[in-house]
Amino acid sequence: MIVSEAAPDLRGSVRPGRFATIFSYMPISAELLEILICPACRAKVELKPDGSGLRCVSCHRLYPVRDDIPVMLIDEATIDE
């Protein structure tokens, strides 16, 4: 994703002629991930590497993430093998 040709780097200084890219985008904050649990078995959930869902470490249900909002409904979950 190109922001601009003179995009600020992480420290806020301008680097003219460079392109800014976002290397890692995490739609769900780490603080939210710490408190979310699987509604079916109450185990911890982990964000999939592609950010498309939350996977339960115990029952392997996969809860979708839509518009950066986790849908923690058992009926919306699929079983991830």
C-alpha positions, 0 to 999 in steps of 0.5 A: 500500500503506497501512502505517499512519496514523502511518507513519514517513517516510524520516528516521524521524520520525512524520508523523501522519495521513499514509499511507505508500506505497512508490514504488519497489520493487526486488525485486533489489538493485543489487549482484546486478544488477551481477554477473548475466549472461545464461547464454546469451550472457554479456551484461548483463541489466536488470530490466524496469520492472515487476520481472517479469523480467530482459532480456538486452541482447544476445540479448533473452532474458527470464528470469522473477523468481519470489518475488523470485528471478531464474530464470536458466535458459535453458530458462525464458527466453522471447525478448522482441521 
